[in-house]
Amino acid sequence: MYETKPWGELHQDNFINIVVLAETSLSPVELLKRIKCIEQDMGRKETYRWGPRIIDIDILFYDSIILKTEDLIIPHPLLHKRDFVLQPFMELSPEFIHPLLKKSIRNLYSDFLTITMSLT
């Protein structure tokens, strides 16, 4: 678990972030529906983009599938810009290849750190 500062909307409490590797027989769309039910059951209320929320579950990857619908984009379009995703993902599968960017999680994380360092 990683405690991180908020991303996007900065004036809110820190977040606790984790990355989970799982297997499912659900399709990506069915998985998203199930995730939305879990979030609702846990008390999530829709507010505004990047606003405070009790739970937020994202599908980062689904094998090497590339999918873009109105409700779901896989791979997650911002994961390579988020330390709170890349750092825990490094613990699970650093050699996983991003199917669009054609880079490993290790390389994406290294790129992220290089960019972050150059901004400071």
C-alpha distances in whole Angstrom, upper triangle without the diagonal:
4,7,10,13,15,16,20,21,20,21,19,16,12,10,6,6,5,8,10,14,16,20,22,26,26,27,25,27,26,23,22,25,23,19,21,23,19,18,22,22,19,21,20,23,24,24,25,23,20,20,18,17,15,14,14,14,15,17,17,19,21,23,25,26,27,28,29,30,30,27,25,24,23,22,20,22,20,17,18,19,15,13,10,11,13,10,8,11,13,11,12,16,17,20,20,23,22,26,27,26,27,24,22,18,19,22,20,17,20,22,20,20,23,24,22,23,27,26,26
4,6,10,12,14,17,18,17,19,16,14,10,8,5,5,6,10,13,16,19,23,25,28,28,28,26,27,28,24,23,26,24,21,22,24,21,20,23,23,20,22,20,23,24,23,23,21,18,18,17,16,16,14,14,15,16,18,17,20,22,24,25,27,27,28,28,30,30,27,25,24,23,21,19,21,18,15,17,16,12,10,7,9,11,9,8,11,13,12,14,17,17,21,20,23,22,25,26,25,26,23,21,17,18,20,18,16,18,20,17,17,21,21,18,20,23,23,22
4,7,9,12,16,16,14,15,13,10,6,6,4,6,9,12,16,19,22,25,27,31,30,30,28,29,29,26,25,27,25,22,23,25,22,20,23,23,20,21,19,22,22,22,21,20,16,16,14,15,14,14,14,16,17,19,19,22,25,27,28,29,29,30,30,31,30,28,26,25,25,23,20,22,19,17,18,17,13,11,8,11,14,12,11,15,16,16,18,20,20,24,24,26,24,28,28,27,29,26,24,20,21,23,21,18,20,22,18,18,22,21,18,20,23,22,21
4,6,9,12,13,11,13,11,9,5,5,6,7,11,13,17,20,23,27,28,32,30,30,27,29,29,26,24,27,26,22,23,25,23,20,23,24,21,21,20,21,21,20,19,18,14,14,13,14,15,14,14,16,16,19,18,21,25,26,27,28,28,28,28,29,29,26,25,24,23,22,19,20,16,15,16,14,10,9,7,10,12,11,12,15,16,17,19,21,20,24,23,25,23,26,26,25,27,24,23,19,20,21,19,16,19,19,16,16,19,18,15,18,21,19,18
4,7,10,10,8,9,8,7,5,6,9,10,14,16,20,23,26,29,31,34,32,32,29,30,31,28,25,28,27,24,24,26,24,21,24,25,22,22,20,21,20,19,17,16,12,12,12,14,15,15,15,17,18,21,20,23,26,29,29,30,29,29,28,29,28,26,25,24,24,23,20,20,16,16,17,14,11,10,9,13,15,14,15,18,19,20,22,24,23,26,26,27,25,28,27,26,28,26,25,21,22,23,20,18,20,20,16,16,20,18,15,17,20,18,17
4,7,6,5,8,7,7,6,6,10,10,14,16,20,23,25,29,29,32,30,30,27,27,28,25,23,25,25,21,21,24,22,19,21,23,20,20,17,18,17,15,14,12,8,9,9,11,13,13,12,15,16,19,18,22,25,28,28,28,27,27,26,26,25,23,22,22,22,21,18,18,14,14,16,13,11,11,10,13,15,15,16,18,20,21,23,24,24,27,26,26,24,27,26,25,28,26,25,22,23,24,21,19,21,21,17,18,21,19,16,19,21,19,19
4,6,6,10,10,11,9,9,12,12,15,16,20,22,25,28,29,32,29,29,25,26,27,25,22,24,25,21,21,24,22,19,22,24,22,21,18,18,17,15,13,10,7,9,10,12,15,14,13,15,14,17,16,20,23,26,26,26,25,24,23,24,23,21,20,19,20,19,15,14,11,12,13,10,8,10,9,11,14,15,16,17,19,21,22,23,23,25,24,24,22,24,23,22,25,23,23,20,21,22,18,17,19,19,15,16,19,17,14,18,19,17,17
4,6,9,10,12,12,12,15,15,18,19,22,25,27,30,30,33,30,29,26,26,28,25,22,25,26,22,21,24,24,20,22,25,23,22,18,18,16,14,11,8,6,8,11,13,16,16,14,16,16,18,18,21,25,27,27,27,25,24,22,23,21,20,19,19,20,19,16,14,11,13,15,12,11,13,13,14,17,18,19,20,23,25,25,26,25,28,26,26,23,25,23,23,26,25,25,22,24,24,20,19,22,20,17,18,21,18,16,19,20,17,19
4,6,7,10,11,12,15,16,19,21,24,27,29,32,32,35,32,31,28,27,29,27,24,25,26,23,22,24,24,20,22,24,22,20,17,16,15,12,9,8,6,6,8,12,15,16,14,17,17,21,20,24,27,30,30,30,28,27,25,25,23,21,22,21,23,22,19,18,15,17,18,15,14,16,15,17,20,21,22,23,25,27,28,29,28,31,29,29,26,29,27,26,30,28,28,25,27,27,24,23,25,24,20,21,24,21,19,22,23,20,20
4,6,8,9,11,15,16,19,21,25,28,30,33,34,37,34,34,30,30,32,29,26,28,29,25,24,27,25,22,24,26,23,22,19,19,18,15,13,12,9,9,10,13,16,17,16,19,19,23,22,26,29,32,32,32,30,29,28,28,26,25,25,24,25,24,21,20,17,18,19,16,14,15,14,17,20,20,21,23,25,26,28,29,28,31,30,30,28,30,29,28,31,29,29,26,27,27,24,22,24,23,20,20,23,20,17,20,21,18,18
4,7,9,12,16,17,21,24,27,30,32,35,36,39,36,36,32,32,33,31,28,29,30,26,25,27,26,22,24,26,23,21,19,18,17,14,13,13,10,9,9,13,15,17,17,21,22,25,25,29,32,35,35,35,33,32,30,30,28,27,27,27,28,27,24,23,20,21,23,20,18,18,17,20,23,23,24,26,28,29,30,32,32,34,33,34,31,34,32,31,34,33,32,29,30,31,27,26,28,27,23,24,26,24,21,24,25,22,21
4,7,9,13,15,19,21,24,28,30,33,33,36,34,34,30,30,31,29,26,27,27,24,22,25,23,19,21,23,20,18,16,16,16,13,13,13,10,8,7,10,12,14,15,18,20,23,23,27,30,33,34,34,32,31,30,30,28,26,26,26,27,27,23,23,20,21,23,20,17,18,16,19,22,22,22,24,26,27,28,30,30,33,32,33,30,33,32,31,34,32,32,28,30,30,27,25,28,27,24,24,27,25,22,25,26,23,23
4,7,10,13,16,20,22,26,28,31,32,35,33,33,30,30,31,28,26,27,27,23,22,24,22,19,20,22,18,17,16,16,17,15,15,15,12,10,8,10,11,13,14,17,19,23,23,27,30,32,33,33,33,32,31,31,29,27,27,27,28,27,23,24,21,21,23,20,17,17,15,18,21,20,20,23,25,25,26,29,29,32,31,32,30,33,32,32,34,32,31,27,29,30,27,25,27,27,24,24,27,25,22,25,27,24,24
4,7,10,13,17,20,23,25,29,30,33,32,32,29,29,30,27,25,27,26,22,22,24,21,19,21,22,19,18,17,18,18,17,17,16,12,11,9,11,11,13,13,16,18,21,21,24,27,30,31,31,31,30,30,30,29,26,25,25,26,25,21,22,19,18,20,18,14,14,11,15,17,16,16,19,21,21,23,25,25,29,28,29,27,30,30,29,31,29,28,24,25,27,24,21,24,24,21,21,24,23,20,22,24,22,22
4,6,10,13,16,20,22,25,26,29,28,28,25,26,26,23,21,23,22,19,19,21,18,15,18,19,16,16,14,16,17,16,16,15,11,11,9,9,9,9,10,12,14,17,17,21,24,26,28,28,28,27,27,27,26,24,23,23,23,22,18,20,17,16,18,16,13,13,9,12,15,14,14,16,19,19,20,22,23,26,25,26,25,27,27,27,29,27,25,22,23,25,22,20,23,23,20,20,24,23,20,23,25,23,23
4,7,11,13,17,19,23,24,27,26,27,24,25,25,22,21,23,21,18,19,20,17,15,18,19,15,16,15,18,19,19,19,18,14,14,12,11,10,9,10,12,14,17,17,20,22,25,26,27,27,27,27,28,27,24,23,23,22,21,19,20,18,16,18,17,14,13,9,11,14,13,11,14,17,16,17,20,21,24,23,25,24,27,27,27,28,26,24,20,22,24,21,19,22,23,20,20,24,24,21,23,26,25,25
4,7,10,14,16,20,21,25,24,24,21,23,23,20,18,21,20,16,18,19,17,15,18,19,16,18,16,19,19,19,19,17,14,15,14,13,12,10,9,10,11,13,13,16,19,21,23,23,24,24,24,25,25,22,20,20,19,18,15,17,15,13,15,15,11,10,6,8,11,10,8,11,13,13,14,16,17,21,19,21,20,23,24,23,25,23,21,17,18,21,18,16,20,21,18,18,22,22,19,22,25,24,24
4,6,10,13,16,18,22,21,22,20,22,22,18,18,20,18,15,17,19,16,15,19,19,17,19,18,21,21,22,22,20,17,18,17,15,14,11,11,10,11,12,12,14,17,18,20,21,22,23,24,25,25,22,20,20,18,17,15,18,16,13,15,16,12,11,8,8,10,9,6,8,11,11,11,13,15,18,17,19,18,21,23,22,23,21,19,15,17,20,18,16,19,21,18,19,23,23,21,23,26,26,26
4,7,10,13,16,19,19,19,17,19,20,16,16,19,17,14,17,19,16,16,20,20,18,21,19,22,22,23,23,21,18,20,19,17,16,13,12,10,9,10,9,11,13,15,17,18,19,20,21,23,24,21,18,17,15,14,13,16,14,11,13,15,12,12,9,7,9,9,6,6,9,9,8,10,12,15,13,16,15,18,20,19,20,18,16,13,15,17,16,14,18,19,17,19,22,22,21,24,26,26,27
4,6,10,12,16,16,17,15,18,18,14,15,18,16,13,16,18,15,16,19,19,18,21,20,23,23,25,25,23,21,22,21,19,18,14,13,10,10,10,10,11,12,13,16,17,19,20,22,23,24,21,18,18,16,15,14,18,17,14,16,18,16,15,13,10,12,12,9,8,11,10,8,10,13,15,14,16,16,18,20,21,21,20,17,14,17,20,18,17,21,22,21,22,25,26,25,27,30,30,31
4,7,10,14,14,16,14,17,17,14,15,18,16,14,18,19,17,18,22,22,21,24,22,26,26,28,28,25,23,25,25,22,21,18,16,13,12,10,10,10,10,10,13,15,18,19,21,23,24,22,18,18,15,14,15,18,18,15,17,19,17,17,15,12,13,14,11,9,12,11,7,9,12,14,11,14,15,16,19,20,20,18,16,14,16,19,18,18,21,23,21,23,26,27,26,29,31,31,32
4,7,10,11,13,13,16,15,11,14,16,14,13,17,18,16,17,21,20,20,23,22,25,26,28,28,26,25,27,26,23,22,18,17,13,13,11,11,10,9,10,14,15,18,18,21,22,24,21,18,18,15,15,16,20,20,17,20,22,20,21,18,16,17,18,14,13,15,14,11,12,16,16,14,17,17,18,21,22,22,21,19,17,20,22,21,21,25,26,25,27,30,30,30,32,35,35,36
4,7,9,11,11,15,13,11,14,16,14,14,18,18,17,19,22,22,22,25,24,27,28,30,31,29,27,29,29,26,24,21,19,15,15,12,13,12,9,10,13,14,17,18,21,22,24,21,18,19,16,16,18,21,22,20,22,25,23,24,22,19,20,21,18,16,18,17,14,14,18,18,15,17,18,18,21,23,22,22,20,19,22,24,23,24,27,28,28,30,32,33,33,35,37,38,39
4,5,8,9,12,10,8,12,13,11,12,16,16,15,18,20,20,21,24,23,26,26,29,30,28,27,29,29,25,24,21,19,15,15,12,14,12,10,11,14,14,17,17,20,20,22,19,17,18,16,17,18,22,23,21,24,26,25,26,24,21,22,24,21,19,21,21,17,18,21,21,18,20,19,19,22,24,24,24,23,22,25,27,26,26,30,31,30,32,35,35,35,38,40,39,41
4,7,9,11,9,9,13,13,12,14,17,17,17,20,22,22,23,26,25,28,28,31,31,30,30,31,31,28,27,23,22,18,17,15,17,15,11,12,15,14,17,17,20,20,22,20,18,19,17,18,20,23,25,24,26,29,28,29,27,24,25,27,24,22,25,24,21,21,24,24,20,22,21,21,23,26,26,26,25,24,28,30,28,29,33,33,33,35,38,37,38,41,42,42,44
4,6,8,6,6,9,10,9,11,14,14,15,17,19,19,21,23,22,25,24,28,28,27,27,29,28,25,25,21,19,16,15,12,15,14,11,12,15,14,16,15,17,17,19,16,14,16,15,17,18,21,23,22,25,27,26,28,26,23,25,27,24,22,25,25,21,22,25,24,21,22,21,20,22,25,25,26,25,24,28,30,28,29,32,33,32,34,37,36,36,40,41,41,43
4,5,5,6,9,10,10,12,14,15,16,18,20,21,22,24,23,25,24,27,27,26,26,28,28,26,25,22,19,16,15,12,14,12,9,11,13,11,13,11,14,13,16,14,12,13,12,14,16,19,22,21,23,26,25,27,26,22,24,27,24,22,25,25,22,22,24,24,20,20,19,18,20,23,23,25,24,23,27,28,26,28,31,31,30,33,36,35,35,39,40,40,42
4,6,5,6,9,10,10,12,14,15,16,18,20,21,23,21,22,21,24,24,22,22,25,25,23,23,19,17,13,11,8,11,9,7,10,12,9,10,9,11,11,13,11,8,10,9,11,12,15,18,17,20,22,22,24,23,19,21,24,22,19,23,24,21,20,22,22,19,19,17,16,17,20,21,22,22,21,25,26,24,25,28,28,27,30,32,32,32,35,37,36,38
4,5,5,6,9,10,11,13,14,15,17,19,20,21,20,21,20,22,23,21,22,24,25,22,22,19,17,14,12,10,13,13,11,14,15,12,13,10,11,9,11,9,7,10,10,13,14,16,19,19,22,24,24,26,24,21,24,26,25,22,26,27,24,24,26,26,22,22,20,18,19,22,24,25,25,24,28,29,26,28,31,31,29,32,35,33,34,37,38,37,40
4,5,5,6,9,10,11,13,14,15,17,19,20,19,21,20,23,24,23,24,25,25,22,22,19,17,14,13,12,15,14,12,15,17,15,16,13,14,13,14,12,11,14,14,16,16,19,22,21,25,26,26,28,26,23,25,27,25,23,27,27,24,24,27,27,23,24,22,21,22,25,26,28,27,26,29,31,28,30,33,33,32,34,37,36,36,39,41,40,42
4,5,5,6,9,10,11,12,14,15,17,19,17,19,19,22,23,21,21,23,23,20,20,16,14,11,10,9,12,12,10,13,16,14,15,13,15,14,15,12,10,13,12,14,14,18,19,19,22,24,23,24,22,19,22,24,21,20,23,23,21,21,24,24,21,21,20,19,21,24,24,25,24,23,26,28,26,26,30,30,29,31,34,33,33,36,38,37,39
4,5,5,6,9,10,10,12,14,15,17,15,16,16,19,19,18,18,20,20,17,17,14,12,9,8,8,11,12,11,15,17,14,15,12,13,12,12,9,8,11,11,13,13,16,17,17,21,22,21,23,21,18,21,23,21,20,24,24,22,22,24,25,22,22,20,20,20,23,24,25,25,23,26,28,25,26,30,29,27,30,33,32,31,35,36,35,37
4,5,5,6,9,10,11,12,14,16,14,16,15,19,20,19,20,21,21,18,18,15,13,11,12,11,15,16,15,18,20,18,18,15,15,13,13,10,10,14,15,17,16,19,21,21,24,25,24,26,24,22,25,27,25,23,27,27,25,25,28,29,25,26,24,23,24,27,28,29,28,27,30,32,29,30,33,33,31,34,36,35,35,38,40,38,40
4,5,5,6,9,10,10,12,14,14,16,16,20,21,21,21,22,21,18,17,14,13,10,12,11,15,16,15,18,20,19,20,18,18,17,17,13,13,16,16,18,17,21,22,21,25,26,24,26,23,21,24,26,23,22,26,26,23,24,27,28,25,26,24,24,25,28,29,29,28,26,30,31,29,29,33,33,31,34,37,36,35,38,40,39,40
4,5,5,6,9,10,11,13,11,14,14,17,18,18,17,18,18,14,14,10,9,7,8,9,13,14,14,17,20,18,19,17,17,16,16,13,12,14,15,16,15,18,19,18,22,23,21,23,20,18,21,23,20,19,23,23,21,22,25,26,23,24,22,23,24,26,27,27,26,24,27,29,26,26,30,30,28,30,33,32,31,35,37,35,37
4,5,5,6,9,10,11,9,11,11,14,16,16,16,17,16,13,13,10,9,8,10,11,15,17,17,20,22,20,20,18,18,16,15,11,12,15,16,18,16,19,19,19,23,24,22,24,21,20,23,25,23,22,26,26,24,25,28,29,26,27,24,25,25,27,29,29,29,26,30,31,28,28,32,32,29,32,35,33,32,36,38,36,37
4,5,5,6,9,10,10,12,13,16,19,19,19,19,18,15,14,11,11,11,13,14,18,19,19,22,25,23,23,21,21,19,18,15,15,18,19,21,19,22,23,23,27,27,25,27,24,22,26,27,25,24,28,28,26,27,30,31,28,29,27,28,29,31,32,32,31,29,32,34,31,31,35,35,33,35,38,37,36,39,41,39,41
4,5,5,6,9,9,12,14,17,19,19,19,19,17,13,11,9,10,9,12,13,17,19,18,22,24,23,24,22,22,21,20,17,17,19,19,21,19,22,22,22,25,26,24,25,21,20,24,25,22,22,26,25,23,25,28,30,27,28,27,27,28,30,32,31,30,27,30,32,30,29,33,33,31,33,36,35,34,37,39,38,39
4,5,5,7,5,9,10,13,15,16,15,15,13,10,8,6,7,7,11,13,16,19,19,23,25,24,24,22,22,20,19,16,16,18,19,20,18,21,20,20,24,24,21,23,20,19,22,24,21,22,25,25,23,25,28,30,27,28,26,27,28,29,31,31,30,27,30,32,29,28,32,32,29,31,34,33,32,35,37,35,36
4,5,5,5,7,9,13,16,17,17,16,14,11,10,9,10,11,14,16,20,22,22,26,28,26,26,24,23,21,20,16,17,20,22,23,21,23,23,23,27,27,25,26,23,22,26,27,25,25,29,29,27,29,31,33,31,32,29,30,31,32,34,34,33,30,33,35,32,32,35,35,32,35,38,36,35,38,40,38,39
4,5,7,10,13,16,19,20,20,19,17,13,11,10,12,13,16,18,21,23,23,27,29,28,29,26,26,24,23,20,20,23,24,25,23,26,26,25,29,29,27,28,24,24,27,28,26,26,30,29,27,30,32,34,32,33,31,32,33,35,36,36,34,32,35,37,34,33,37,37,34,36,40,38,37,40,42,40,41
4,6,9,12,15,18,19,18,17,14,10,8,7,10,11,15,18,20,23,23,27,29,28,29,27,27,25,24,21,21,23,24,25,23,25,25,24,27,27,24,25,22,22,25,26,23,24,28,27,26,28,30,33,30,32,30,32,32,34,35,35,33,30,33,35,32,31,35,35,32,34,37,36,34,37,40,38,38
4,6,10,12,15,17,17,15,12,9,7,8,11,13,16,19,22,25,26,29,31,30,30,28,27,26,24,21,21,24,25,26,23,26,25,25,28,28,25,26,23,23,27,27,25,26,30,29,28,31,33,35,33,34,32,33,34,35,37,36,35,32,35,36,33,32,36,36,33,35,38,36,34,38,40,38,38
4,7,9,12,13,13,11,10,6,6,6,8,11,14,17,20,23,24,27,29,28,27,25,24,23,21,17,18,21,22,23,20,22,22,22,25,25,22,24,20,21,24,25,23,24,28,28,27,29,31,33,31,32,29,31,31,32,34,34,33,30,32,34,31,30,33,33,30,32,35,33,32,35,37,35,35
4,6,10,12,13,10,9,7,8,9,10,13,16,19,21,25,26,29,31,29,28,26,25,23,20,17,19,21,23,25,22,23,22,23,27,26,23,25,22,23,26,28,26,27,31,31,30,32,33,36,33,34,31,32,32,33,36,35,35,32,34,36,32,32,35,35,31,33,36,34,32,36,37,35,36
4,7,9,10,9,9,8,10,11,11,13,15,18,20,23,25,28,30,28,27,24,22,20,17,15,17,19,21,23,20,21,20,21,25,24,22,24,22,22,26,27,26,27,30,31,30,31,33,35,32,32,29,30,30,31,34,34,33,31,33,34,31,30,34,33,30,32,35,32,31,34,36,33,34
4,7,9,6,8,8,11,12,12,15,16,20,22,25,27,30,31,29,28,26,23,22,19,17,19,20,23,24,20,21,20,22,25,23,21,24,22,22,26,27,27,27,31,32,31,32,33,36,33,33,30,31,30,31,34,34,34,31,34,34,31,30,33,32,29,31,34,31,29,33,34,31,32
4,6,5,8,9,13,14,13,16,16,19,21,24,26,30,30,28,27,24,22,21,18,16,18,19,22,22,19,18,17,20,22,20,19,22,20,21,24,26,26,26,30,31,31,32,32,34,32,32,28,30,28,29,32,32,32,29,32,32,28,28,31,30,27,29,31,28,27,30,31,28,29
4,5,9,10,14,13,11,14,14,17,18,21,23,27,27,25,23,21,19,18,16,14,15,16,19,19,15,15,14,16,19,17,16,19,17,18,21,23,23,23,26,28,28,29,29,31,29,28,25,26,25,25,28,28,28,26,28,29,25,25,28,26,23,25,28,25,23,27,28,25,27
4,7,8,12,12,10,13,13,16,16,20,23,26,26,25,24,22,20,20,18,16,16,17,19,19,15,15,13,14,17,15,13,16,14,15,18,20,20,21,24,25,25,26,27,29,27,27,24,25,24,24,27,27,27,24,26,26,23,22,25,24,21,23,25,22,21,24,25,23,24
4,6,10,11,11,14,15,18,19,23,25,29,29,28,27,25,23,23,21,18,19,20,22,22,18,18,16,18,20,18,16,18,16,18,21,22,22,23,26,27,28,29,29,32,30,30,27,29,28,28,31,30,30,27,29,30,26,25,28,27,24,25,28,25,23,27,28,25,26
4,7,9,10,13,15,19,20,24,26,29,30,30,29,27,26,25,23,20,21,22,23,23,20,20,18,19,22,20,17,19,16,18,21,22,21,23,26,26,27,29,29,32,30,31,28,30,30,30,33,31,31,27,29,30,27,26,29,28,25,26,29,27,25,28,29,27,27
4,6,7,11,13,17,18,22,24,27,29,28,27,26,24,24,22,19,19,21,22,22,19,20,19,19,22,21,18,19,16,17,21,22,20,22,25,25,25,27,28,31,29,30,28,29,29,30,32,31,30,27,29,30,27,26,29,29,26,27,30,29,26,30,31,29,30
4,7,10,14,17,19,22,24,27,29,28,28,27,26,25,24,20,21,22,23,23,20,22,21,20,23,22,19,20,17,18,21,22,20,22,25,25,24,27,28,31,29,30,28,30,30,31,33,32,31,27,29,31,28,27,30,30,27,28,32,30,28,31,33,31,31
4,7,10,13,15,19,20,23,25,25,25,23,23,22,21,18,18,19,20,20,17,19,18,17,21,20,17,18,15,15,19,19,17,19,22,22,21,23,25,28,26,27,25,27,27,28,30,29,27,24,27,29,26,24,28,28,25,27,30,29,27,30,32,30,31
4,7,10,12,15,17,21,22,21,21,20,19,19,18,15,14,15,16,16,13,16,15,14,18,17,15,16,13,13,16,18,16,17,20,20,20,21,23,25,23,24,22,23,24,24,26,26,25,21,24,26,23,22,26,26,23,24,28,26,25,28,30,28,29
4,7,9,12,14,17,19,18,19,17,18,17,17,14,12,13,13,14,11,14,14,13,17,17,15,16,13,12,15,17,15,15,18,19,17,19,21,23,20,21,19,21,21,22,24,24,22,19,22,24,21,21,25,25,22,24,27,26,25,28,31,29,30
4,6,9,11,14,16,15,15,14,14,15,15,12,10,10,10,10,8,11,11,10,14,15,13,15,13,10,13,16,14,13,17,18,16,17,19,20,17,18,16,17,18,19,21,20,19,17,20,21,18,19,22,22,20,22,25,24,23,27,29,27,29
4,6,7,11,12,11,12,11,12,13,15,12,9,8,7,8,7,10,11,10,13,15,14,16,14,11,14,16,14,13,16,17,15,15,17,18,15,16,13,14,15,17,18,18,17,15,19,20,18,18,22,22,20,23,26,25,24,28,29,29,31
4,7,10,11,11,11,11,13,15,16,14,10,9,6,5,5,8,9,7,10,12,11,13,12,9,10,13,12,10,13,15,13,13,14,15,12,12,10,11,12,13,15,15,14,12,15,17,14,15,18,18,17,20,22,21,21,25,26,26,28
4,6,7,7,8,10,12,14,17,15,11,9,6,5,7,10,12,10,12,15,14,16,15,12,12,15,14,11,14,16,13,12,14,14,10,10,8,9,11,12,13,13,13,12,15,16,14,16,19,19,18,21,23,23,24,27,28,28,30
4,6,6,8,9,12,14,17,15,11,10,7,7,10,13,15,13,15,18,18,20,19,15,16,19,17,14,17,18,15,13,16,15,12,12,10,10,12,15,15,16,15,14,18,19,18,19,22,22,22,25,27,27,27,30,32,32,34
4,6,9,11,15,17,20,18,15,13,10,9,12,15,17,15,16,20,20,21,20,17,17,19,18,14,16,17,14,12,14,13,9,10,10,9,12,14,14,14,13,14,17,18,17,19,22,22,22,25,27,27,28,31,32,33,35
4,7,10,13,16,19,18,15,12,9,8,12,14,16,15,15,19,20,21,21,17,17,20,19,15,17,19,16,13,15,13,9,8,7,6,9,11,11,12,12,13,16,17,16,18,21,21,21,24,26,26,27,30,31,31,34
4,6,10,13,16,15,12,10,7,7,11,13,16,15,16,20,20,22,22,18,19,22,21,18,20,22,19,17,18,17,13,11,10,7,9,13,13,15,15,16,19,20,18,21,23,23,23,26,28,27,28,31,32,33,35
4,7,10,14,14,10,8,5,6,10,11,14,14,15,18,19,22,22,18,19,22,22,19,21,23,21,19,19,18,15,12,10,7,8,11,12,15,16,16,20,20,18,20,23,22,22,25,27,26,27,30,31,31,34
4,7,10,10,7,6,5,7,10,11,14,15,17,19,20,23,23,19,20,24,23,20,23,25,23,21,22,21,18,16,13,11,11,14,16,18,19,19,23,22,20,23,26,24,24,27,29,27,29,32,32,32,35
4,7,8,6,4,6,9,10,10,14,15,17,19,20,23,23,20,21,25,25,22,25,27,25,24,24,24,20,18,15,13,12,15,17,20,21,21,25,24,21,24,27,25,24,28,29,27,28,32,32,31,34
4,5,5,6,9,12,12,12,16,17,20,21,22,25,25,22,24,27,27,24,27,29,27,26,27,27,23,22,19,17,16,19,21,23,24,24,28,27,24,27,30,28,27,30,32,30,31,34,35,34,36
4,6,8,11,14,13,13,16,18,21,22,22,26,25,23,25,28,28,26,29,31,29,28,29,30,26,25,21,20,19,21,24,26,27,26,30,29,26,28,31,29,28,31,33,30,31,35,35,33,36
4,7,10,13,12,13,15,17,20,21,21,24,23,20,23,26,25,24,27,29,27,26,28,28,24,24,20,20,19,21,24,25,26,25,28,28,25,27,30,28,27,30,32,30,30,34,34,33,35
4,7,9,8,10,13,14,17,18,18,21,20,18,20,23,22,20,24,25,23,23,24,24,21,20,17,16,15,18,20,22,22,21,25,25,22,24,27,26,24,27,29,28,28,32,32,31,34
4,6,6,7,10,11,14,15,16,19,19,16,18,21,21,18,21,24,22,21,22,22,18,17,13,13,12,14,17,18,19,18,22,22,19,21,24,22,21,25,26,24,25,29,29,28,31
3,5,7,10,10,13,15,15,18,18,14,16,19,19,16,19,21,19,17,18,18,15,13,10,9,10,12,14,15,16,15,19,19,16,19,22,21,20,23,25,24,24,28,29,28,31
4,6,9,8,10,13,13,16,16,12,13,17,16,14,16,19,17,15,16,16,12,11,8,8,8,10,12,13,13,12,16,16,13,16,19,18,17,20,22,21,22,25,26,26,28
4,6,6,9,10,11,14,13,10,12,15,15,13,16,18,17,16,17,17,14,13,10,11,10,12,14,14,15,13,17,17,14,15,18,17,16,19,21,20,20,24,25,24,26
4,6,8,9,10,14,14,12,13,17,17,15,18,21,20,18,18,19,16,14,11,12,10,10,14,14,15,14,17,17,13,15,18,16,15,18,20,18,18,22,22,22,24
4,6,5,7,10,11,9,11,14,15,14,16,19,19,18,17,19,16,15,12,14,12,12,15,14,15,13,16,15,12,13,16,14,12,15,17,15,15,19,19,18,21
4,5,5,8,9,6,7,11,12,10,12,15,15,14,14,15,13,13,10,13,12,11,14,13,12,10,13,13,9,10,13,12,10,14,16,15,15,18,19,19,21
4,6,8,10,8,7,10,12,11,12,15,15,14,13,14,13,12,9,12,11,9,12,10,10,8,11,10,6,7,10,9,7,11,13,11,12,15,16,16,19
4,7,9,8,8,11,13,13,14,17,18,17,16,17,16,15,13,16,14,12,15,13,14,11,13,12,9,9,11,9,7,10,12,10,10,13,14,14,16
4,5,5,6,9,11,11,12,15,16,16,15,17,16,16,14,17,16,15,17,15,15,12,13,13,10,9,12,11,8,10,13,12,11,14,16,15,16
4,5,5,6,8,10,10,13,14,15,14,17,16,17,15,19,19,17,19,16,15,11,12,13,10,8,10,11,7,8,12,11,10,13,15,14,15
4,6,6,7,9,10,12,13,15,14,17,17,18,17,20,20,19,20,18,16,13,14,15,13,10,14,14,11,12,16,15,13,16,19,18,18
4,6,6,6,9,11,11,12,12,15,13,15,13,16,17,16,17,15,13,10,12,14,11,9,13,14,11,13,16,16,15,18,20,20,21
4,6,5,6,9,10,10,9,12,11,12,12,15,16,14,15,12,11,7,8,10,8,6,9,11,9,10,13,14,13,16,18,18,19
4,5,5,7,9,10,9,13,13,15,15,19,19,17,18,15,13,9,9,12,10,7,10,12,10,10,14,15,14,15,18,19,19
4,5,5,7,9,9,13,13,15,15,19,20,19,19,17,14,10,11,14,13,10,13,16,14,14,18,19,17,19,22,22,23
4,5,5,6,7,10,9,12,12,15,17,16,16,14,11,7,9,12,11,9,13,14,13,14,18,18,18,20,23,23,24
4,6,6,4,8,9,12,13,16,18,16,16,13,10,6,6,10,10,8,10,13,12,13,16,17,17,19,21,22,23
4,6,7,10,11,14,16,19,21,20,19,16,13,10,10,14,14,12,14,17,16,16,19,21,20,21,24,25,26
4,6,9,9,13,14,17,20,19,18,16,12,10,11,14,14,13,16,18,18,18,21,23,22,24,27,28,28
4,6,6,9,11,14,17,16,15,12,9,7,9,12,12,12,14,17,17,18,20,22,22,24,26,27,28
4,6,8,11,14,16,15,13,10,7,5,5,8,9,9,11,13,14,15,17,19,19,21,23,24,25
4,6,9,12,15,13,11,9,5,6,6,9,10,11,12,14,16,17,18,20,21,23,25,26,28
4,7,9,12,11,10,8,5,6,8,10,10,12,14,15,16,18,20,21,22,24,26,27,29
4,6,9,8,6,5,4,6,9,9,9,12,14,14,15,18,19,20,21,23,25,26,28
4,6,5,5,5,6,7,10,10,9,12,14,13,14,17,18,18,20,23,23,24,27
4,6,5,8,9,11,14,13,12,15,17,16,17,21,21,21,23,26,26,27,30
4,6,8,11,12,15,14,12,15,17,15,16,20,20,20,22,25,25,25,28
4,5,9,10,12,10,9,13,14,12,13,17,17,16,19,21,21,22,25
4,7,10,12,10,10,13,14,13,15,18,18,18,21,23,23,24,27
4,7,8,6,6,10,11,10,12,15,15,16,18,20,20,22,25
4,5,5,6,9,10,11,12,14,15,17,18,20,21,23,25
4,5,5,6,8,10,10,12,14,15,16,18,20,21,23
4,6,5,6,9,10,11,12,14,15,16,18,20,22
4,5,5,6,8,10,10,12,14,15,16,18,20
4,5,5,6,9,10,11,12,14,15,17,19
4,5,5,6,9,10,10,12,14,15,17
4,5,5,6,9,10,11,12,14,16
4,5,5,6,9,10,11,13,15
4,5,5,6,9,10,11,13
4,5,5,6,9,10,11
4,5,5,6,9,10
4,5,5,6,9
4,5,5,7
4,5,5
4,6
4
